[in-house]
Amino acid sequence: MIKRFAIQIRSFFAENGIRVPLFLLAAALLWLVPEFLNFASFRWFRPRAAISFLLSFSAFLLLAYYLRTILAKVIAFLFLALVSVNMGLLTACLYLWQSDFTVSEFLALTHTSPGEIRTMAPAIMPYVGVALSFFIIACTLLVWGHRVIRAAKRREIVKRVGFITLTLTLCITLIGCPILSLLHRDSRTAERVWHTTPLYFFAAVNEGINIQIRLRQVQKYSSTIQAPTVLPNSTRNVVVILGESARRDALSLYGQQYATTPIIDAQIDNLLIYDSAVACAPHTLYAIPPMLCSALPSTSFNPRDMANNVIHLANLSNIWTTYWISNQGKYGVHDSENGIIAGFSKRQHWMLPTYQHDGVLLPFLDSALHDDSPKRLIFIHLAGSHTPAHDRFPKQFARFTLTDQELADYLNSVLYTDYIIGEIYHRLEDSPSIVIYLSDHGQSRINGHFLHHWSKKGVDVPLFIWHSQSVDSTFKRHGHIQQPTSTSDLFELLKFYLGIQTLDRKPDNTDLTVCEPDNATTYRQLPEGN
């Protein structure tokens, strides 16, 4: 049957001259454009781009075949209009911000006032032109293609090829995406499906709508949180450095044979070191919220616990000014709950979705330290050692040269984080200040690569607290805490350093519960990892 079908296709081209191949070539080139832009924004080829192209191309063929009907005209108009919007958004994000169209851009657009739109219009208009141009070209090609197909002999071949290709690619998408979500233990099926279509901007729209729903839920409960009692202390600054993907054994502070943390090591007399800290999850999305709010690690979203977060409590004290300085995105499938909690901060600065070296955050810290706030709670969220590690440090920090290049890059990224922490210590050493460093999660080596992993290495993290010489004696704690500790204890630790007292104390995570989107277990039940 396949051989006979191939003969029919060959006969179809032989009998219809040059116009049919020209139309097919033009259609293929048209639908390669969105995938090329997607490639340019991600900087690598994604296999799902091939599926997106086949979906677009086969749908376009079928629309050209059936364009005589009113239903096909309506579907064609809506389809091409949405794809054109996708083109305009992707082009604008690529050339204005060097990124894909993300949840952050969607939320920014939906919260833009008419006045801001007028101000932004000159910058946006060229990309509106891109969308309109694509729409006009696509419509023109579709109408011409309809005429070519209607005039062709054996035109049923076009319909059969279109249906077969569309059916196969839809099956791959609708079966493959849930399987991938199951394998990765996440709930990103809808996002994966949208990203395999030419309407992949809907992935950001879908997640953005979900975030807005969760935001409203959290905001509803935030108004019910009672103002805490605050005990006086002389501390001016409490800085929390949230590291990224730093496994504990990569730091020379914890015994790494290479001197990856020489600056931190030199501060040993001012450090309280947790020898066995365990992250709440092997992924950022589920690791950070339990650190900052009253919830223990869990697979479920609890808006009441999210509202009862340490940033909100600090705000309610009317003593501490809160800051969030981040080298990561505010909202996205990997950041949404973190962004909701961070959004309680009175003063925020977020870098663009594309990572830059963490040194770009230091001027924003300087600005915070020189404002008129009497007391500051400052969160600094690093890019740290996030994959690919070789992009996380300037060339002058490429100190380690090993035959294992990926390991060398990872250690160099830790060395650069050591430099950043040293710069923060230097800015705070003459004021009564506390600095807490911990990583969101660790990494495990799989086939030579550092990856997120459901293992002990995936959640073994560094946690240490530095104090300046001028803090109250109560806070001059140093030495080692050997007892295994969950990073979910950060909530109560911060209350202690801020002097905040509440009626209820967060329960201790004594079992060292670790969670994923659909799974929770204890640390001792995890595999070791590498």
C-alpha positions as CSV (number, residue, x, y, z in Angstrom):
1,M,0.0,0.0,0.0
2,I,2.8,2.4,0.9
3,K,4.6,1.6,-2.5
4,R,1.3,2.3,-4.4
5,F,0.8,5.6,-2.5
6,A,4.4,6.6,-3.3
7,I,3.7,5.9,-7.0
8,Q,0.6,8.0,-6.8
9,I,2.5,11.0,-5.3
10,R,5.2,10.7,-8.1
11,S,2.5,10.6,-10.7
12,F,0.8,13.6,-9.1
13,F,3.9,15.7,-9.4
14,A,4.7,14.5,-13.0
15,E,1.2,15.4,-14.2
16,N,0.9,18.9,-12.6
17,G,4.0,20.8,-13.8
18,I,5.9,23.4,-11.8
19,R,3.1,25.2,-10.0
20,V,2.4,22.5,-7.4
21,P,6.0,22.1,-6.3
22,L,6.4,25.9,-6.2
23,F,3.4,26.2,-3.9
24,L,4.7,23.4,-1.6
25,L,8.1,25.0,-1.5
26,A,6.7,28.4,-0.7
27,A,4.5,26.9,2.0
28,A,7.4,25.0,3.5
29,L,9.6,28.2,3.6
30,L,6.7,30.2,5.1
31,W,6.3,27.8,8.0
32,L,10.0,27.4,8.6
33,V,10.2,31.1,9.5
34,P,8.5,30.8,13.0
35,E,10.6,27.8,13.8
36,F,13.8,29.7,12.7
37,L,12.8,32.5,15.1
38,N,12.1,30.0,17.9
39,F,15.6,28.5,17.2
40,A,17.2,32.0,17.4
41,S,15.5,32.7,20.8
42,F,16.5,29.4,22.4
43,R,19.9,29.1,20.7
44,W,19.5,25.4,20.1
45,F,17.4,23.1,17.9
46,R,14.5,21.5,19.8
47,P,13.0,18.3,18.3
48,R,9.5,19.6,19.0
49,A,10.2,22.4,16.4
50,A,10.0,19.7,13.7
51,I,6.6,18.6,15.0
52,S,5.4,22.2,15.1
53,F,6.5,22.6,11.5
54,L,4.7,19.5,10.3
55,L,1.5,20.5,12.1
56,S,1.6,24.0,10.5
57,F,2.5,22.7,7.0
58,S,-0.1,19.9,7.0
59,A,-2.8,22.2,8.4
60,F,-2.0,24.8,5.7
61,L,-2.3,22.2,3.0
62,L,-5.7,21.1,4.2
63,L,-6.9,24.7,4.5
64,A,-5.7,25.4,1.0
65,Y,-7.6,22.3,-0.2
66,Y,-10.9,23.1,1.5
67,L,-10.8,26.9,1.3
68,R,-13.9,27.0,-0.9
69,T,-16.0,26.2,2.2
70,I,-17.1,28.9,4.7
71,L,-15.9,26.9,7.7
72,A,-12.4,26.5,6.2
73,K,-12.3,30.3,5.5
74,V,-13.1,31.0,9.2
75,I,-10.6,28.5,10.5
76,A,-7.9,29.8,8.1
77,F,-8.5,33.4,9.2
78,L,-8.3,32.5,12.9
79,F,-5.4,30.2,12.5
80,L,-3.3,32.7,10.5
81,A,-4.2,35.6,12.7
82,L,-3.1,33.8,15.8
83,V,0.1,32.5,14.2
84,S,0.8,36.1,13.0
85,V,0.4,37.4,16.6
86,N,2.8,34.7,17.7
87,M,5.3,35.9,15.1
88,G,5.0,39.5,16.2
89,L,5.4,38.6,19.9
90,L,8.3,36.3,19.3
91,T,10.1,38.8,17.0
92,A,9.6,41.6,19.5
93,C,10.9,39.6,22.4
94,L,13.9,38.3,20.4
95,Y,15.1,41.7,19.3
96,L,14.1,43.8,22.3
97,W,14.9,41.4,25.1
98,Q,16.9,38.6,23.4
99,S,14.5,36.0,24.8
100,D,11.4,33.9,24.1
101,F,7.9,35.2,24.8
102,T,7.6,34.1,28.4
103,V,5.0,34.4,31.3
104,S,6.7,37.5,32.5
105,E,6.1,39.3,29.1
106,F,2.5,38.1,29.1
107,L,1.9,39.4,32.7
108,A,3.6,42.7,31.8
109,L,1.3,43.1,28.8
110,T,-1.8,42.4,30.7
111,H,-0.9,44.9,33.4
112,T,0.1,47.7,31.1
113,S,-1.9,50.9,31.3
114,P,-3.1,52.9,28.2
115,G,-0.6,55.6,29.0
116,E,2.3,53.0,29.0
117,I,1.0,51.5,25.7
118,R,1.2,55.0,24.1
119,T,4.7,55.4,25.4
120,M,5.8,52.0,24.1
121,A,4.0,52.3,20.7
122,P,7.0,53.6,18.7
123,A,9.1,50.6,19.9
124,I,6.3,48.1,19.3
125,M,5.0,49.3,15.9
126,P,7.7,47.6,13.8
127,Y,6.7,44.2,15.3
128,V,3.0,44.9,14.6
129,G,4.2,45.4,11.0
130,V,6.0,42.0,11.2
131,A,2.7,40.3,12.3
132,L,0.6,42.0,9.6
133,S,3.2,41.2,6.9
134,F,3.2,37.6,7.8
135,F,-0.6,37.5,7.9
136,I,-0.9,39.1,4.4
137,I,1.8,36.8,2.9
138,A,0.2,33.7,4.4
139,C,-3.3,34.7,3.2
140,T,-2.0,35.4,-0.3
141,L,-0.2,32.2,-0.5
142,L,-3.2,30.3,0.9
143,V,-5.5,31.7,-1.8
144,W,-3.0,31.0,-4.6
145,G,-2.4,27.5,-3.2
146,H,-6.2,26.9,-3.3
147,R,-6.3,27.8,-6.9
148,V,-3.3,25.6,-7.7
149,I,-4.7,22.6,-5.9
150,R,-8.2,23.0,-7.4
151,A,-6.7,23.1,-10.9
152,A,-4.4,20.1,-10.3
153,K,-5.0,16.6,-11.4
154,R,-5.3,13.9,-8.7
155,R,-5.7,16.7,-6.1
156,E,-7.1,14.2,-3.6
157,I,-3.4,13.3,-3.0
158,V,-2.9,16.7,-1.3
159,K,-5.8,16.0,1.1
160,R,-4.5,12.5,1.9
161,V,-1.0,13.7,2.6
162,G,-2.3,16.5,4.7
163,F,-4.6,14.3,6.8
164,I,-1.9,11.6,7.3
165,T,0.7,14.1,8.4
166,L,-1.6,16.0,10.6
167,T,-3.0,12.9,12.3
168,L,0.5,11.4,13.0
169,T,1.9,14.6,14.4
170,L,-1.2,15.2,16.6
171,C,-0.8,11.7,17.9
172,I,2.8,12.2,18.7
173,T,2.0,15.4,20.5
174,L,-1.1,14.3,22.5
175,I,0.5,11.0,23.5
176,G,4.1,12.1,23.8
177,C,3.6,15.2,26.0
178,P,1.8,13.4,28.8
179,I,4.4,10.7,28.8
180,L,7.2,13.3,29.0
181,S,5.4,14.9,32.0
182,L,5.1,11.5,33.6
183,L,8.8,10.7,33.1
184,H,9.9,14.2,34.4
185,R,7.4,14.0,37.2
186,D,5.9,17.4,36.5
187,S,2.5,18.9,35.5
188,R,3.7,20.7,32.4
189,T,1.6,18.7,29.9
190,A,-0.3,21.8,28.6
191,E,2.9,23.8,28.2
192,R,4.5,20.9,26.3
193,V,1.5,20.6,24.0
194,W,1.5,24.3,23.1
195,H,5.2,24.3,22.5
196,T,4.8,21.6,19.8
197,T,2.4,23.9,17.9
198,P,2.9,27.1,15.9
199,L,0.9,28.8,18.6
200,Y,3.5,28.2,21.3
201,F,2.8,31.7,22.9
202,F,-0.3,30.1,24.4
203,A,2.0,28.2,26.8
204,A,2.9,31.5,28.4
205,V,-0.7,32.7,28.3
206,N,-1.9,29.5,29.9
207,E,0.6,29.7,32.7
208,G,0.1,33.4,33.1
209,I,-3.7,32.9,33.7
210,N,-2.9,30.2,36.3
211,I,-0.5,32.6,38.1
212,Q,-3.1,35.3,38.2
213,I,-5.6,32.9,39.7
214,R,-3.1,31.8,42.3
215,L,-2.1,35.5,43.0
216,R,-5.7,36.4,43.8
217,Q,-6.0,33.4,46.1
218,V,-2.8,34.4,48.0
219,Q,-3.8,38.0,48.2
220,K,-7.1,37.1,49.7
221,Y,-5.4,35.3,52.5
222,S,-2.6,37.9,53.0
223,S,-5.1,40.4,54.4
224,T,-5.9,38.0,57.2
225,I,-2.3,37.7,58.5
226,Q,-1.9,39.4,61.9
227,A,0.9,41.9,62.4
228,P,3.7,40.2,64.4
229,T,5.5,41.4,67.5
230,V,9.0,42.6,66.9
231,L,11.8,42.4,69.4
232,P,14.3,45.2,69.2
233,N,17.9,44.5,68.0
234,S,20.7,46.5,66.5
235,T,20.9,44.6,63.2
236,R,20.7,46.9,60.1
237,N,20.8,44.3,57.3
238,V,19.7,40.7,56.9
239,V,20.8,39.5,53.5
240,V,19.7,36.1,52.1
241,I,21.7,34.8,49.2
242,L,19.7,32.1,47.3
243,G,22.2,30.1,45.4
244,E,21.3,28.0,42.3
245,S,22.2,24.3,41.7
246,A,25.1,24.3,44.1
247,R,25.8,20.9,45.5
248,R,27.4,20.9,49.0
249,D,30.5,18.8,48.2
250,A,31.5,21.3,45.4
251,L,32.5,23.9,48.1
252,S,36.0,23.7,49.7
253,L,34.2,24.9,52.9
254,Y,32.7,21.4,53.0
255,G,35.9,19.5,52.0
256,Q,36.1,19.8,48.2
257,Q,39.8,19.2,47.3
258,Y,39.9,22.2,45.0
259,A,39.9,25.6,46.6
260,T,36.5,26.7,45.2
261,T,35.5,28.9,48.2
262,P,38.7,30.6,49.4
263,I,37.0,33.9,50.4
264,I,34.3,32.1,52.4
265,D,36.9,29.8,54.0
266,A,38.8,32.8,55.3
267,Q,35.6,33.9,57.2
268,I,35.5,30.7,59.2
269,D,35.5,32.6,62.6
270,N,32.3,34.4,61.6
271,L,30.4,31.5,60.1
272,L,27.8,29.1,61.5
273,I,28.0,26.2,59.2
274,Y,25.2,23.6,58.7
275,D,27.1,20.4,57.8
276,S,24.0,18.4,56.6
277,A,21.5,20.8,55.0
278,V,18.8,19.2,52.8
279,A,16.8,21.1,50.2
280,C,13.0,20.8,50.1
281,A,13.1,19.6,46.5
282,P,15.5,18.9,43.6
283,H,13.8,21.7,41.5
284,T,13.6,25.4,42.2
285,L,9.9,25.7,41.8
286,Y,9.2,23.4,44.8
287,A,12.4,24.1,46.7
288,I,12.1,27.8,47.5
289,P,8.5,28.3,48.7
290,P,8.9,26.1,51.8
291,M,12.0,28.1,52.7
292,L,10.1,31.4,52.8
293,C,6.6,30.5,54.0
294,S,4.9,28.5,56.8
295,A,4.3,25.5,54.5
296,L,6.4,22.3,54.8
297,P,7.5,20.6,51.5
298,S,4.3,19.5,49.8
299,T,3.1,18.5,46.4
300,S,0.1,20.8,46.7
301,F,-0.3,24.6,46.4
302,N,-1.7,26.1,49.6
303,P,-2.5,29.9,49.2
304,R,-2.9,30.4,53.0
305,D,0.6,29.1,53.7
306,M,2.0,31.1,50.7
307,A,0.4,34.3,52.2
308,N,2.0,33.6,55.5
309,N,5.6,34.2,54.2
310,V,8.5,35.9,55.9
311,I,8.5,38.8,53.5
312,H,4.9,39.7,54.3
313,L,5.6,39.4,58.0
314,A,8.6,41.7,57.7
315,N,6.4,44.2,55.8
316,L,3.7,44.0,58.5
317,S,6.4,44.8,61.2
318,N,6.6,48.4,59.7
319,I,10.3,48.2,60.7
320,W,12.0,46.1,58.0
321,T,12.1,47.2,54.4
322,T,12.0,44.2,52.0
323,Y,14.0,43.8,48.8
324,W,14.2,41.1,46.1
325,I,17.1,41.3,43.6
326,S,17.1,38.4,41.2
327,N,19.1,37.1,38.2
328,Q,16.3,34.8,37.4
329,G,12.8,35.3,35.9
330,K,9.9,36.4,38.1
331,Y,7.2,34.2,36.6
332,G,7.3,31.0,34.5
333,V,6.7,27.3,34.8
334,H,9.9,27.1,36.9
335,D,9.4,30.3,38.9
336,S,5.7,31.1,39.4
337,E,5.3,30.3,43.2
338,N,8.7,31.9,43.9
339,G,7.6,35.0,42.0
340,I,4.3,35.2,44.0
341,I,6.2,35.2,47.3
342,A,8.9,37.5,46.0
343,G,6.2,39.9,44.8
344,F,5.5,40.8,48.4
345,S,8.8,42.6,48.5
346,K,8.5,46.4,48.6
347,R,11.4,46.9,46.3
348,Q,12.2,44.5,43.5
349,H,14.7,44.2,40.6
350,W,14.5,41.4,38.1
351,M,17.0,40.8,35.4
352,L,15.8,39.9,31.9
353,P,14.9,36.2,31.3
354,T,18.3,35.6,29.8
355,Y,20.9,35.0,32.4
356,Q,23.8,37.4,32.9
357,H,26.7,36.9,35.3
358,D,25.7,37.4,38.9
359,G,28.0,40.4,39.3
360,V,25.3,42.5,37.5
361,L,23.3,42.3,40.8
362,L,25.9,44.1,42.9
363,P,25.0,47.7,41.8
364,F,21.3,47.0,42.9
365,L,22.6,45.8,46.3
366,D,24.6,49.0,46.5
367,S,21.6,51.1,45.8
368,A,19.6,49.3,48.5
369,L,22.3,49.7,51.1
370,H,22.5,53.4,50.5
371,D,18.8,54.3,50.7
372,D,17.2,55.7,53.8
373,S,15.7,52.5,55.2
374,P,16.7,51.9,58.8
375,K,16.5,48.1,58.5
376,R,16.6,45.9,55.4
377,L,15.7,42.4,54.6
378,I,17.4,41.7,51.2
379,F,17.0,38.6,49.1
380,I,19.6,38.1,46.3
381,H,18.7,35.2,43.9
382,L,21.7,34.1,41.9
383,A,22.0,32.2,38.6
384,G,24.8,30.4,40.5
385,S,25.8,27.1,38.9
386,H,22.7,26.6,36.8
387,T,23.2,24.5,33.6
388,P,25.1,25.3,31.5
389,A,27.7,26.1,34.1
390,H,30.2,27.4,31.5
391,D,27.9,30.4,31.0
392,R,27.8,31.3,34.7
393,F,31.2,32.9,35.2
394,P,33.5,35.5,33.4
395,K,36.5,34.1,31.6
396,Q,38.9,35.3,34.3
397,F,37.3,32.9,36.8
398,A,38.2,29.8,34.6
399,R,40.8,28.8,37.2
400,F,40.3,25.1,37.2
401,T,41.5,23.2,34.1
402,L,40.7,19.5,34.2
403,T,40.4,16.8,31.7
404,D,36.7,16.6,32.8
405,Q,35.6,20.0,31.3
406,E,32.1,19.9,32.7
407,L,33.4,19.4,36.2
408,A,35.9,22.2,35.7
409,D,33.1,24.5,34.5
410,Y,31.0,23.6,37.5
411,L,33.8,24.2,40.0
412,N,34.6,27.5,38.3
413,S,30.9,28.6,38.7
414,V,31.2,27.8,42.4
415,L,34.4,29.9,42.5
416,Y,32.6,32.8,41.0
417,T,29.8,32.5,43.5
418,D,32.5,32.6,46.2
419,Y,33.6,35.9,44.7
420,I,30.1,37.3,44.7
421,I,29.6,36.3,48.3
422,G,32.9,37.9,49.2
423,E,31.8,41.2,47.6
424,I,28.6,41.1,49.6
425,Y,30.6,40.5,52.9
426,H,32.8,43.4,52.0
427,R,29.9,45.8,51.6
428,L,28.4,44.7,55.0
429,E,31.4,44.2,57.3
430,D,31.2,47.7,58.8
431,S,27.5,47.5,59.7
432,P,25.5,45.2,62.0
433,S,24.6,42.6,59.4
434,I,23.7,39.0,58.9
435,V,24.2,37.1,55.6
436,I,22.6,33.7,55.1
437,Y,23.7,31.6,52.1
438,L,21.9,28.5,50.9
439,S,21.3,26.8,47.6
440,D,17.8,26.0,46.3
441,H,18.8,22.5,45.5
442,G,21.9,20.4,44.5
443,Q,22.8,18.5,41.4
444,S,23.6,14.9,40.5
445,R,26.0,13.8,37.8
446,I,24.3,11.6,35.2
447,N,26.4,10.4,32.2
448,G,28.9,13.2,33.0
449,H,26.3,16.0,33.2
450,F,25.2,18.0,36.2
451,L,21.4,17.7,36.3
452,H,18.4,18.0,38.6
453,H,17.8,14.6,40.0
454,W,15.6,12.8,42.5
455,S,18.5,11.7,44.7
456,K,20.4,12.7,47.8
457,K,23.0,14.5,45.8
458,G,20.1,16.4,44.2
459,V,19.2,17.9,47.5
460,D,22.5,18.0,49.5
461,V,23.1,21.8,49.7
462,P,25.4,24.3,51.5
463,L,23.9,26.4,54.2
464,F,25.9,28.8,56.3
465,I,25.3,32.1,58.2
466,W,27.9,34.9,58.4
467,H,27.8,37.8,60.9
468,S,29.7,41.1,61.0
469,Q,31.6,42.0,64.2
470,S,29.1,44.7,65.2
471,V,25.9,42.5,65.6
472,D,24.5,41.8,69.0
473,S,26.2,39.0,70.9
474,T,23.0,36.9,70.5
475,F,23.7,36.6,66.8
476,K,27.4,36.0,67.0
477,R,27.1,32.3,66.4
478,H,29.8,30.2,64.8
479,G,31.0,26.7,64.5
480,H,29.2,23.7,63.0
481,I,25.8,22.2,63.3
482,Q,26.1,18.6,62.4
483,Q,22.4,17.6,62.8
484,P,20.7,17.2,59.5
485,T,18.6,20.3,58.8
486,S,15.9,21.0,56.2
487,T,16.1,24.3,54.3
488,S,12.5,24.7,55.2
489,D,13.9,25.9,58.6
490,L,14.9,29.2,56.9
491,F,11.4,30.6,57.7
492,E,12.0,30.4,61.5
493,L,15.7,31.3,61.2
494,L,14.7,34.6,59.5
495,K,12.1,35.3,62.2
496,F,14.9,34.9,64.8
497,Y,17.3,37.3,63.1
498,L,14.5,39.8,62.3
499,G,13.2,39.7,65.9
500,I,9.8,38.7,64.6
501,Q,7.5,36.7,67.0
502,T,4.2,35.1,65.9
503,L,1.5,33.1,67.7
504,D,2.3,30.0,65.8
505,R,5.7,28.4,65.1
506,K,6.3,26.5,61.9
507,P,6.6,22.8,62.5
508,D,10.1,21.4,62.2
509,N,10.7,19.2,59.1
510,T,12.3,16.5,61.3
511,D,11.7,13.7,58.8
512,L,13.5,15.8,56.1
513,T,10.6,15.5,53.7
514,V,11.5,16.2,50.1
515,C,8.9,16.7,47.4
516,E,8.4,16.7,43.6
517,P,5.2,17.8,41.8
518,D,3.5,14.5,42.4
519,N,5.7,12.7,44.9
520,A,6.9,13.3,48.5
521,T,9.3,11.1,50.5
522,T,12.0,11.4,53.2
523,Y,15.6,12.1,52.6
524,R,16.7,8.7,53.8
525,Q,14.5,7.0,51.2
526,L,16.2,8.7,48.3
527,P,18.8,7.0,46.2
528,E,22.4,8.3,46.7
529,G,23.0,9.8,43.3
530,N,26.5,10.7,42.0
